[in-house]
């Protein structure tokens, strides 16, 4: 699936230990440009988490997967980005990459 919008906030990188080793993720808040804008929290997982070339206010296109999992009788839903492209506009910062490819996570480890 794809979604477009403006990055409102970049949240801090989180790390932890799972049964298959160390995991790393960074989340960001995206606001859609629809008639009734929606805010979506999107996670970027994996060893190549690097959203440093993006800043709040950047317009981006995001390719993502939605996945829900059950843990101890409760359901959790993740929006996991696998590609983030910066749109060509006046907010684009020169010298920065226009695209970040994010490999999908290796396993379905729950971080808790």
Beta strands, then each sheet from edge to edge (+ up, - down):
strand 1: 2-10
strand 2: 14-18
strand 3: 21-32
strand 4: 39-45
strand 5: 59-71
strand 6: 74-86
strand 7: 99-101
sheet 1: 2+ 3- 1+ 5- 6+ 4+
sheet 2: 2+ 3- 1+ 5- 6+ 7-
end
